[in-house]
């Protein structure tokens, strides 16, 4: 029975260490969900670029953090 506990502990430790590596590598960029088409907060301009008040706000926060931002369209439904 102690052997199973040791294996379970080792598996949990390995999982935790792997999750730390994943979060460290993906922490460089921010992914932001936005309801594109929610004028004036976030929408696409004539050239297809995502713009708006919330976009400007998030871009400023990311700039101050030294990060880049990717916006993902998440429709409100």
Backbone as JSON Lines, residues from 0, in Angstrom:
{"i":0,"aa":"X","n":[0.82,-1.2,0.0],"ca":[0.0,0.0,0.0],"c":[0.86,1.26,0.0]}
{"i":1,"aa":"X","n":[2.0,1.23,0.72],"ca":[2.89,2.38,0.74],"c":[3.45,2.66,-0.64]}
{"i":2,"aa":"X","n":[3.67,1.59,-1.41],"ca":[4.21,1.74,-2.75],"c":[3.25,2.52,-3.64]}
{"i":3,"aa":"X","n":[1.94,2.24,-3.53],"ca":[0.94,2.96,-4.33],"c":[0.89,4.44,-3.94]}
{"i":4,"aa":"X","n":[1.04,4.71,-2.66],"ca":[1.08,6.1,-2.19],"c":[2.3,6.83,-2.74]}
{"i":5,"aa":"X","n":[3.43,6.13,-2.8],"ca":[4.65,6.71,-3.33],"c":[4.49,7.02,-4.82]}
{"i":6,"aa":"X","n":[3.9,6.1,-5.56],"ca":[3.68,6.32,-6.99],"c":[2.7,7.47,-7.21]}
{"i":7,"aa":"X","n":[1.63,7.52,-6.42],"ca":[0.66,8.61,-6.56],"c":[1.32,9.95,-6.24]}
{"i":8,"aa":"X","n":[2.15,10.0,-5.22],"ca":[2.85,11.24,-4.87],"c":[3.8,11.66,-5.98]}
{"i":9,"aa":"X","n":[4.52,10.69,-6.54],"ca":[5.46,11.0,-7.62],"c":[4.71,11.51,-8.86]}
{"i":10,"aa":"X","n":[3.57,10.9,-9.16],"ca":[2.79,11.35,-10.31],"c":[2.25,12.76,-10.1]}
{"i":11,"aa":"X","n":[1.8,13.05,-8.88],"ca":[1.28,14.38,-8.6],"c":[2.4,15.4,-8.68]}
{"i":12,"aa":"X","n":[3.57,15.09,-8.15],"ca":[4.71,15.99,-8.21],"c":[5.12,16.25,-9.66]}
{"i":13,"aa":"X","n":[5.14,15.2,-10.47],"ca":[5.47,15.37,-11.89],"c":[4.45,16.24,-12.6]}
{"i":14,"aa":"X","n":[3.18,16.04,-12.3],"ca":[2.14,16.85,-12.91],"c":[2.25,18.31,-12.52]}
{"i":15,"aa":"X","n":[2.53,18.56,-11.25],"ca":[2.68,19.94,-10.79],"c":[3.9,20.61,-11.42]}
{"i":16,"aa":"X","n":[4.99,19.88,-11.56],"ca":[6.17,20.48,-12.16],"c":[5.94,20.76,-13.64]}
{"i":17,"aa":"X","n":[5.2,19.89,-14.33],"ca":[4.89,20.12,-15.74],"c":[3.96,21.31,-15.89]}
{"i":18,"aa":"X","n":[2.99,21.47,-15.0],"ca":[2.08,22.61,-15.11],"c":[2.82,23.9,-14.88]}
{"i":19,"aa":"X","n":[3.84,23.89,-14.03],"ca":[4.66,25.09,-13.82],"c":[5.43,25.45,-15.07]}
{"i":20,"aa":"X","n":[5.92,24.46,-15.79],"ca":[6.65,24.73,-17.02],"c":[5.72,25.28,-18.09]}
{"i":21,"aa":"X","n":[4.52,24.77,-18.17],"ca":[3.57,25.23,-19.17],"c":[3.19,26.68,-18.9]}
{"i":22,"aa":"X","n":[2.89,27.02,-17.65],"ca":[2.48,28.38,-17.35],"c":[3.64,29.35,-17.53]}
{"i":23,"aa":"X","n":[4.87,28.91,-17.3],"ca":[6.01,29.79,-17.48],"c":[6.24,30.11,-18.95]}
{"i":24,"aa":"X","n":[5.99,29.16,-19.83],"ca":[6.22,29.41,-21.25],"c":[5.08,30.19,-21.88]}
{"i":25,"aa":"X","n":[3.85,30.02,-21.38],"ca":[2.73,30.72,-21.99],"c":[2.47,32.07,-21.32]}
{"i":26,"aa":"X","n":[3.21,32.41,-20.26],"ca":[3.0,33.66,-19.55],"c":[3.51,34.86,-20.33]}
{"i":27,"aa":"X","n":[4.24,34.64,-21.4],"ca":[4.79,35.76,-22.16],"c":[3.71,36.51,-22.93]}
{"i":28,"aa":"X","n":[2.64,35.87,-23.31],"ca":[1.57,36.5,-24.08],"c":[0.25,36.44,-23.32]}
{"i":29,"aa":"X","n":[-0.58,37.43,-23.53],"ca":[-1.91,37.47,-22.94],"c":[-2.94,37.16,-24.02]}
{"i":30,"aa":"X","n":[-3.9,36.3,-23.73],"ca":[-5.02,36.04,-24.62],"c":[-6.26,36.63,-23.98]}
{"i":31,"aa":"X","n":[-6.94,37.5,-24.73],"ca":[-8.1,38.2,-24.19],"c":[-9.32,37.84,-25.02]}
{"i":32,"aa":"X","n":[-10.36,37.37,-24.35],"ca":[-11.62,37.09,-25.01],"c":[-12.42,38.37,-25.14]}
{"i":33,"aa":"X","n":[-12.99,38.6,-26.3],"ca":[-13.76,39.82,-26.54],"c":[-14.91,39.52,-27.48]}
{"i":34,"aa":"X","n":[-16.02,40.2,-27.26],"ca":[-17.19,40.07,-28.13],"c":[-17.02,41.08,-29.27]}
{"i":35,"aa":"X","n":[-16.3,40.66,-30.3],"ca":[-16.02,41.55,-31.43],"c":[-17.35,41.92,-32.08]}
{"i":36,"aa":"X","n":[-17.58,43.2,-32.26],"ca":[-18.84,43.69,-32.78],"c":[-19.63,44.43,-31.71]}
{"i":37,"aa":"X","n":[-19.02,44.62,-30.55],"ca":[-19.64,45.31,-29.44],"c":[-19.16,46.76,-29.44]}
{"i":38,"aa":"X","n":[-19.64,47.53,-30.41],"ca":[-19.23,48.92,-30.61],"c":[-19.68,49.75,-29.41]}
{"i":39,"aa":"X","n":[-18.91,50.62,-28.86],"ca":[-17.55,51.07,-29.2],"c":[-16.46,50.34,-28.43]}
{"i":40,"aa":"X","n":[-16.81,49.29,-27.68],"ca":[-15.84,48.63,-26.81],"c":[-14.82,47.81,-27.59]}
{"i":41,"aa":"X","n":[-15.28,46.96,-28.51],"ca":[-14.38,46.19,-29.37],"c":[-15.11,45.85,-30.67]}
{"i":42,"aa":"X","n":[-14.45,46.17,-31.77],"ca":[-15.03,45.91,-33.09],"c":[-13.92,45.92,-34.13]}
{"i":43,"aa":"X","n":[-14.24,45.49,-35.35],"ca":[-13.26,45.49,-36.43],"c":[-13.46,46.74,-37.27]}
{"i":44,"aa":"X","n":[-12.36,47.41,-37.59],"ca":[-12.44,48.58,-38.45],"c":[-12.47,48.13,-39.92]}
{"i":45,"aa":"X","n":[-12.43,49.08,-40.83],"ca":[-12.53,48.77,-42.26],"c":[-11.41,47.87,-42.75]}
{"i":46,"aa":"X","n":[-10.25,47.94,-42.1],"ca":[-9.12,47.1,-42.52],"c":[-9.11,45.73,-41.84]}
{"i":47,"aa":"X","n":[-10.09,45.48,-40.95],"ca":[-10.19,44.19,-40.27],"c":[-9.45,44.13,-38.95]}
{"i":48,"aa":"X","n":[-8.84,45.24,-38.54],"ca":[-8.12,45.29,-37.28],"c":[-9.11,45.45,-36.13]}
{"i":49,"aa":"X","n":[-8.85,44.75,-35.03],"ca":[-9.71,44.85,-33.85],"c":[-9.33,46.12,-33.09]}
{"i":50,"aa":"X","n":[-10.31,47.0,-32.9],"ca":[-10.1,48.29,-32.26],"c":[-11.22,48.53,-31.24]}
{"i":51,"aa":"X","n":[-11.09,49.59,-30.49],"ca":[-12.13,49.99,-29.55],"c":[-11.54,50.36,-28.2]}
{"i":52,"aa":"X","n":[-12.4,50.86,-27.31],"ca":[-11.95,51.32,-26.0],"c":[-11.29,50.21,-25.19]}
{"i":53,"aa":"X","n":[-11.95,49.05,-25.08],"ca":[-11.38,47.96,-24.29],"c":[-10.09,47.43,-24.92]}
{"i":54,"aa":"X","n":[-10.01,47.45,-26.23],"ca":[-8.8,47.02,-26.92],"c":[-7.65,47.96,-26.57]}
{"i":55,"aa":"X","n":[-7.92,49.26,-26.6],"ca":[-6.9,50.24,-26.24],"c":[-6.46,50.06,-24.79]}
{"i":56,"aa":"X","n":[-7.42,49.82,-23.91],"ca":[-7.12,49.64,-22.49],"c":[-6.24,48.41,-22.27]}
{"i":57,"aa":"X","n":[-6.61,47.29,-22.86],"ca":[-5.84,46.05,-22.7],"c":[-4.45,46.19,-23.32]}
{"i":58,"aa":"X","n":[-4.37,46.84,-24.48],"ca":[-3.06,47.06,-25.1],"c":[-2.15,47.91,-24.22]}
{"i":59,"aa":"X","n":[-2.7,48.9,-23.54],"ca":[-1.9,49.74,-22.64],"c":[-1.42,48.94,-21.43]}
{"i":60,"aa":"X","n":[-2.3,48.14,-20.86],"ca":[-1.9,47.28,-19.73],"c":[-0.79,46.33,-20.15]}
{"i":61,"aa":"X","n":[-0.96,45.7,-21.31],"ca":[0.05,44.76,-21.81],"c":[1.38,45.46,-22.06]}
{"i":62,"aa":"X","n":[1.32,46.67,-22.61],"ca":[2.54,47.43,-22.86],"c":[3.28,47.69,-21.55]}
{"i":63,"aa":"X","n":[2.55,48.06,-20.52],"ca":[3.17,48.34,-19.22],"c":[3.72,47.08,-18.57]}
{"i":64,"aa":"X","n":[3.13,45.93,-18.89],"ca":[3.63,44.65,-18.38],"c":[4.76,44.08,-19.23]}
{"i":65,"aa":"X","n":[4.96,44.66,-20.41],"ca":[5.97,44.14,-21.32],"c":[5.53,42.87,-22.02]}
{"i":66,"aa":"X","n":[4.23,42.73,-22.23],"ca":[3.65,41.54,-22.85],"c":[3.0,41.9,-24.19]}
{"i":67,"aa":"X","n":[2.68,40.87,-24.95],"ca":[1.91,41.04,-26.18],"c":[0.51,40.48,-25.94]}
{"i":68,"aa":"X","n":[-0.44,40.93,-26.77],"ca":[-1.83,40.55,-26.58],"c":[-2.37,39.91,-27.85]}
{"i":69,"aa":"X","n":[-3.16,38.86,-27.67],"ca":[-3.91,38.25,-28.77],"c":[-5.38,38.28,-28.35]}
{"i":70,"aa":"X","n":[-6.23,38.82,-29.22],"ca":[-7.66,38.88,-28.95],"c":[-8.35,37.7,-29.6]}
{"i":71,"aa":"X","n":[-9.24,37.07,-28.86],"ca":[-10.02,35.94,-29.37],"c":[-11.48,36.31,-29.32]}
{"i":72,"aa":"X","n":[-12.16,36.16,-30.46],"ca":[-13.59,36.51,-30.52],"c":[-14.4,35.47,-29.78]}
{"i":73,"aa":"X","n":[-15.12,35.93,-28.77],"ca":[-16.01,35.08,-28.0],"c":[-17.39,35.73,-28.05]}
{"i":74,"aa":"X","n":[-18.25,35.29,-28.96],"ca":[-19.57,35.9,-29.1],"c":[-20.39,35.83,-27.82]}
{"i":75,"aa":"X","n":[-21.18,36.85,-27.6],"ca":[-22.05,36.9,-26.43],"c":[-23.37,36.25,-26.79]}
{"i":76,"aa":"X","n":[-23.54,35.03,-26.34],"ca":[-24.81,34.34,-26.57],"c":[-25.12,33.36,-25.46]}
